[in-house]
Amino acid sequence: KPRTQEEYISTMRSVLAESEKLTVIINRLFELSNYDAARPLQHFEPVDIQNLLQDIMDYWKEQDNQYQFSFSSSLTETVWIDGNRVLLETAINNVIKNAFKFSGNKPVTIMVSHTGESVLISIADEGIGLDPTEKDTVFQPFFRGNNARIFPGSGVGLSITEKIIHMHKGAVTAGNNEGKGACFHINLPINSGF
């Protein structure tokens, strides 16, 4: 069937858009596999967790004034973890990016506390929250929650976060806020030798 020039242009735009999406997915998959391959090669050093979080919040605020945080800490002294700062920034930024994305850029709450031999970082938003039946699958590669499909993304960020946190002998869990939105808890072991 003959097509008009507008139909050809529309088809080509659609093909181009789909190929760009595929490129993003392939790049994210490559990034995900790199974290597995690089696991034994990571250079760990002392990381001041409160300083790390402050630098991350400063980064977001520098990007745009619309990114706001509510920060609280019960730490009474500097808490050090043995880790790779760049990877930890990546892991925490993935959670924060989702918090802003799924809340329409509402303020993100970060709470830090000391729990025995570890530090707990809780990141909460006022967004769409998690379907309770899906909270254990949000860390699977390419998983997209039913209520998240209207938002852009590849479903790889939280999987990368989990890999990085496990690489640091920590744990990350997901749940809902008591009010509205999602809350992610990152638990990392403290190195008291620093």
N, C-alpha and C positions, 0 to 999 in steps of 0.2 A: 504494500500500500504506500503510495507516495505521501511524504510528510512535508509540512511547511518548515521554513527556516526556523521559526520560533519553536516548533516541536523538537527539531534537532538540537537547538541551543539548550532547551530545557532538559533533554535527555543527557546531553554532555555535562551540564552542570550537576545533574544527579549522579552521574558516574564519577565525576571529579570529587564530589562531596563524599561519596561512599569510599572511594580510594583513599581519601585523606583520613577517614575514620579507621580504615584498615591499617594504614600506616601507623597511626597512634597506637592501635592495639598491638601491632607487631613490635613496636618500640617498647611498649610496656612489658610485653612478654619477654623480650630480650633483657630488659632491666631486671625483671623478676629472676630470670635464670642466672644473671650475673651475681646476684646476692647469694645464691646457692654455691656457685663456683668459687666465689671469693671468700667464703667463710673461713677457711684455714689461713688465709693470707692477711686478715685484718690486723691492723696495728692498734692496740689498745693502750690508753694512757689515762691518768687521773682526769676526771671531768667533774667540775663543780656543778651540781645539778641545778641549783638556783640561778647561777650565772648563765647556764645554758638556756634555761627557760626565759630569763630576762632578754637575752640576745634574740631569741626566737620572737618574742612579743614585739621587741623593737623593730625587727625586720618587717613584720606585718604592718605595724603602724607607719613605717616609712613607705610602704607600698601605696597606702591610701588611708586617709584619716577615718574612713568609715569602719575600719577594722579596730574594734575595741575589745578590751579584756577586763575581766574582774579577776584579780589575782589574790590568793590568800595562801599563807604558809604557816605551818606550826613548827617549822624547823627553828631551833634555837642556836644552831651552829652550822658551819659549812659542812655539807654532806657531799662526799666524793664517791663516785662510782668508777669502776674500771671499764673504760669503753672507748669507742671510736666516736668522737664528737660529730663528725660529718654524718655518719650513719644515724646517730641518735637524733640529730636535727631533721634528717629526712623522715624518720619514723614519726616523730612528734608533729612535724609540719603536715604530714599526710592526714593525721587526725584533725588538726586545726583547719586545714583546707576544707575538709568535709563538713566540719562544724559550721563554718561560714557559708559554704555552698548550700547546705540543706536547711539553713535557718534564714536565708535571705539577708545574710551579713549582720545578723543580730549579735550582740556582745557574747563572747565566749568566756566561760568561767574555767579557770585553772586553779586547782587546789593541790598543795603539796604537803605531805605528812610523812613522819617517820614511823615505820611499823616494824619494830624489832630490828632485824638485820637487813631491812630493805627500806626503800623510799617508794611512796605511792604517789603517782601523779594522776590526778583525775581531771579530765577535760570534758566539760559539759556544754551543750548548746540548747537553744530554744527552738529547735527546728521540728522536722517531721517525725523524729523518733525512729525507733526500730520496731518492726513487727516482732512480737515476742517469740513467734515460731521460727524466726530467721536469725535470732541473735547469735546462735552458734555457727552460722554459715557465712556471716559477713566477712570472715577472714579468708574464705576460699577464693582462689584466683578467678577473676572475671565474674564473681557473684554480684548481682545487682538486685537489691531488695525490690519487692513489688511496688512500694511507695516511692522508690528512688528512680524509677525508669524514665521519668520526665526530665530528669536533670542530666547534664552532660557528664561523661566519665566512662572509664573502661572497666571499672571493678577490680583494679589491681592494687591501688594504693594501700588498702588495709592489709592485703596479703603481704606486701612488702614490709609494712610496719610490723606485722607479726614475726616475719622472718628476722628482722633486725633485732627486735626485742628478745626473741629466743636466742639469737647469736650472743646476746649480752646476759644470758642465763636468767632472763626475766620472763614475765608473763603479761599478756594484755587480754582484757575481757571487755565485752560490750554489754550495755543495758540501756534502760530508759531512765530519765530523770523522774523524780517523784511528780513534778509538775508537767512539763512539756519538753520534748526533745530527747536527745541521746546523751549517754555518758560513757566514756571510755576510761578504763583504769589501767595504768601502766605501772607494773611493780618491778623494780630493779634492785638487785643486791648492792648493798653498801660495802665499800672497801674501807674499813676503819684503819688500815695501815698507812693511809696517806696523811 
